[in-house]
Each structure stands twice: as structure tokens, then as C-alpha cells.
Amino acid sequence: MAKKAVATIREKITKKKSQEKSAADDPEIVTGSRLAAVLADPPFSDRWLRQLADDGYLVKPPRGKHDLAASFRGYIRPVRETEVKAAQDAAN
């Protein structure tokens, strides 16, 4: 019974490491600092990225890794909302 439990644990660890490795090799998965540099110049702070994630604009990353395309689309949403609101305010 104990050997089976150890084997199951080993399988889970191996599977998890394999998933983490494949995510690390994916060019679409970036660190928070890389995402911040892509989104703004000068780069956003980690706090700003967390705030965007808390507000629902960015997908909260597992282990500090971000999906670049999804994060970019999420970031564009508040930018557009701000522009639309500013245009409406200017029209009034």
C-alpha cells in the first residue's frame, strides 16, 4: 500500500514538473517584469500589475507567469474604457 502511494506522489510531481517546464518554454508565457516592460515604457510596477489582475483586467498568473496575449488584451480593455469616457466627457 505504501509503495503505491509513493508511486502516485512521484507521478504527480513528475506531471507537475512537466507542465511547469512546458509553460516555461512557451514564448507566450512571460514573467511579470517582462509583461510590465511590454505594456508600458517605463515599465509598470508589480503592484500595478497586481491591481490590474485584482480589477479583472489581467488573468491572475500561476507562479508569477503571465500569458502575454491574454494579458495584453486585458490591458487594452481599461485603456479603451478610459478613452471612451474621456471622449464622452469632452462631447458633453
C-alpha positions in Angstrom: 0.0 0.0 0.0 2.8 2.5 0.9 4.6 1.7 -2.4 1.5 2.5 -4.4 1.1 5.9 -2.5 4.8 6.8 -3.1 4.4 5.9 -6.8 1.3 8.1 -7.1 3.1 11.0 -5.4 6.0 10.6 -7.8 3.7 10.6 -10.8 2.0 13.8 -9.6 5.4 15.5 -9.0 6.7 14.4 -12.5 3.5 15.6 -14.2 3.6 19.0 -12.4 7.3 19.5 -13.3 6.5 18.6 -16.9 3.7 21.2 -17.0 5.9 23.9 -15.5 8.7 23.1 -17.9 6.4 23.3 -21.0 5.0 26.6 -19.7 8.5 28.0 -19.2 9.4 27.0 -22.8 6.3 28.8 -24.2 7.2 32.2 -25.7 3.7 33.4 -24.9 4.3 32.9 -21.1 6.4 35.7 -19.6 7.4 37.0 -16.2 5.7 39.9 -14.6 8.7 42.2 -15.2 8.7 41.2 -18.9 4.9 41.9 -19.2 5.4 45.2 -17.5 8.1 46.2 -20.0 5.9 45.2 -22.9 2.8 47.1 -21.7 4.4 50.4 -20.8 7.6 52.5 -21.0 8.8 53.0 -18.3 7.5 49.6 -17.1 4.6 49.2 -14.7 5.4 48.2 -11.2 4.5 44.7 -9.9 1.9 46.4 -7.7 0.2 47.9 -10.8 0.1 44.5 -12.5 -1.5 43.0 -9.3 -4.0 45.8 -9.3 -5.0 45.2 -12.9 -5.4 41.5 -12.1 -7.5 42.3 -9.0 -9.7 44.5 -11.1 -10.3 41.6 -13.5 -8.3 43.1 -16.4 -5.5 40.6 -16.3 -5.7 36.9 -15.6 -4.0 36.1 -12.3 -0.9 34.2 -13.2 0.2 30.9 -11.7 3.6 31.3 -10.0 4.2 34.7 -11.4 4.0 33.8 -15.1 1.7 35.7 -17.4 0.1 34.7 -20.7 1.3 37.6 -22.9 -1.5 37.7 -25.4 -4.3 37.4 -22.8 -2.7 40.0 -20.6 -2.3 42.4 -23.5 -5.9 42.0 -24.5 -6.9 42.5 -20.8 -4.8 45.6 -20.5 -6.2 47.2 -23.7 -9.7 47.0 -22.2 -9.3 49.6 -19.4 -7.3 51.8 -21.9 -10.2 51.8 -24.3 -12.7 52.4 -21.5 -10.7 55.4 -20.4 -10.6 56.8 -23.9 -14.3 56.3 -24.5 -15.2 58.0 -21.2 -12.8 60.9 -22.0 -14.5 61.3 -25.4 -17.9 61.3 -23.9 -16.9 63.8 -21.3 -15.4 66.1 -24.0 -18.6 65.8 -26.0 -20.8 66.9 -23.1 
